[in-house]
C-alpha cells in the first residue's frame, strides 16, 4: 500500500513549486494563477472538513491566499507548500469558528439589545400548544403515553432503565416511540396545532 502526501495529491503539471513561488514573488504573469489552480482543491477539501457555509469557506480560502502572498519570500521548503497551505487554511477555519460566533454585525445593533423574554402573544400560543399536547398525550394508549413521558422529561434516563421500568424490551423502545410520535402528530394536526 502506497501512502500519498499532500504534495502528491495536487496536480503537478507545469513548473515545479520552487520555480512557481519564485515567479509569483517576482510578479511573473500567470504564476499566481497557476498556484491557485494547483492548490485550490486542497483548500476546498480542508474547508469542507470544517463544514463551513460556502461564503465562510471562500473567506477562509481568500485569507489563506493572502497569508501566502504575505509570506512568499519566507517559504523555505517550497516542496512542502501543500502542507503549509493545509496548516494555514485549517488555522483560518478554526479562527473563523472561534470568533465568528462572538461577533455581532455592526448593522444589527438592536438585535443584541432585544428582550429575550417571550412576549404576551408567545405566552398565550405556548399555553395553548401545551394544553393541546397534554390532551393529545392523554389520548394515547397507556404504554405509549408512559414511554413518551419517560423519554421527553427533563430528567433524561438511559434506555435500559426506561425499558426496565416499563417492562419493555430495549429494542422495542425506538419503534414504539416512533408510533407514539406519529399518533401525537396526527392528534395535534386534528386539533389544528401547527408545529
C-alpha positions in Angstrom: 0.0 0.0 0.0 1.5 3.3 -1.1 1.0 6.4 1.0 0.4 9.8 -0.6 1.4 13.2 0.7 -0.5 16.4 0.3 2.0 17.4 -2.4 1.3 14.2 -4.4 -2.4 14.8 -4.4 -2.1 18.1 -6.2 -1.8 18.0 -9.9 1.9 18.6 -10.8 1.8 19.8 -14.4 3.9 22.8 -15.4 6.7 24.3 -13.5 7.8 22.9 -10.1 6.7 24.6 -7.0 10.0 26.3 -6.3 10.0 28.0 -9.7 6.4 28.8 -9.4 6.8 30.5 -6.0 9.8 32.4 -7.2 7.9 33.6 -10.3 4.9 34.6 -8.2 7.2 36.6 -5.8 8.7 38.4 -8.8 5.2 39.2 -10.2 5.5 37.0 -13.3 2.2 36.8 -15.2 0.3 33.6 -14.7 2.4 32.3 -11.7 -0.1 33.2 -9.1 -3.0 31.8 -11.2 -1.1 28.5 -11.5 -0.6 28.4 -7.7 -4.3 29.0 -7.2 -5.3 26.4 -9.9 -2.9 23.8 -8.4 -3.8 24.2 -4.7 -7.5 25.3 -4.6 -8.7 21.7 -4.5 -6.6 21.2 -1.3 -8.1 24.3 0.3 -11.6 23.3 -0.6 -11.2 19.8 0.9 -9.9 21.3 4.1 -12.7 23.9 4.5 -15.2 21.2 3.6 -13.9 19.2 6.6 -14.9 22.1 8.9 -18.4 22.1 7.4 -18.3 25.9 6.7 -21.0 27.7 4.8 -19.9 28.5 1.2 -19.3 32.2 1.9 -17.2 31.4 5.0 -15.2 28.8 3.1 -14.5 31.4 0.4 -13.4 33.9 3.0 -11.1 31.3 4.6 -9.6 30.5 1.2 -9.1 34.2 0.5 -7.4 34.7 3.9 -5.1 31.7 3.2 -4.1 33.1 -0.2 -3.4 36.4 1.5 -1.1 34.7 4.0 0.8 33.1 1.2 1.1 36.4 -0.7 2.5 38.0 2.5 4.9 35.1 3.1 6.1 34.3 -0.5 9.7 35.2 0.3 9.6 33.2 3.6 8.7 29.8 2.2 12.0 27.9 2.8 10.8 24.5 1.5 8.6 25.1 -1.5 8.1 21.3 -2.0 6.1 21.4 1.2 3.8 24.2 0.1 0.8 22.0 0.2 1.4 21.2 3.8 1.9 24.8 4.6 -1.3 25.8 2.9 -3.2 23.0 4.6 -2.0 24.2 8.0 -2.9 27.8 7.3 -6.3 27.0 5.9 -7.1 24.8 9.0 -6.0 27.6 11.3 -8.1 30.1 9.4 -11.1 27.8 9.7 -10.6 27.4 13.5 -10.1 31.2 13.9 -13.4 31.8 12.0 -15.3 29.3 14.0 -13.9 30.7 17.3 -14.5 34.3 16.6 -17.5 34.1 14.2 -19.9 33.2 17.0 -18.8 36.1 19.2 -19.2 38.9 16.7 -22.4 40.9 16.2 -22.8 42.6 12.8 -22.5 46.3 13.1 -25.6 46.9 11.1 -27.8 44.9 13.6 -27.1 46.6 17.0 -30.7 46.3 18.1 -30.7 42.5 17.7 -28.3 42.2 20.6 -30.4 44.5 22.8 -33.7 42.7 22.2 -35.5 41.4 25.2 -35.1 37.6 25.2 -38.3 37.0 27.2 -41.3 35.9 25.2 -44.0 38.4 24.5 -47.6 38.1 25.6 -48.6 36.5 22.3 -45.9 33.9 22.6 -47.1 33.1 26.2 -50.7 32.5 25.0 -49.6 30.5 22.0 -47.3 28.4 24.1 -50.0 27.8 26.7 -52.5 26.7 24.0 -49.9 24.4 22.4 -49.1 22.8 25.8 -52.8 22.2 26.5 -53.3 20.6 23.1 -50.2 18.5 23.6 -51.5 17.3 27.1 -54.8 16.4 25.6 -53.2 14.5 22.7 -50.8 12.8 25.1 -53.8 11.7 27.3 -55.5 10.2 24.2 -52.5 7.8 23.6 -52.6 4.2 24.8 -51.2 4.0 28.3 -48.0 2.2 27.3 -47.1 4.8 24.6 -48.1 7.7 26.9 -45.7 6.3 29.6 -42.9 5.9 27.1 -43.2 9.4 25.7 -43.4 10.8 29.2 -40.3 8.9 30.2 -38.3 9.8 27.1 -39.2 13.5 27.0 -38.8 14.7 30.6 -36.1 16.9 31.8 -34.7 14.0 33.8 -33.1 12.0 31.0 -32.5 8.4 31.8 -30.8 5.6 29.8 -33.0 3.5 27.6 -32.1 0.4 29.7 -33.7 2.0 32.8 -36.8 3.2 30.9 -37.3 -0.3 29.3 -36.9 -2.0 32.7 -39.4 0.4 34.4 -42.0 0.0 31.6 -41.5 -3.8 31.3 -40.4 -3.4 27.6 -37.5 -4.8 25.6 -34.9 -2.1 24.9 -35.1 -2.9 21.2 -38.8 -2.1 21.1 -38.5 1.4 22.6 -37.5 3.1 19.3 -40.3 1.6 17.2 -42.9 2.2 19.9 -41.6 5.8 20.3 -42.0 6.3 16.5 -45.6 5.0 16.6 -46.4 7.2 19.6 -45.0 10.3 17.9 -46.8 9.6 14.7 -50.0 9.3 16.7 -49.3 12.5 18.6 -48.6 14.3 15.3 -52.0 13.1 13.9 -53.8 14.1 17.0 -52.2 17.6 17.1 -53.0 18.0 13.3 -56.6 17.2 14.1 -56.6 19.8 16.9 -55.2 22.4 14.5 -51.8 22.8 16.3 -49.1 23.9 13.8 -45.6 22.9 14.8 
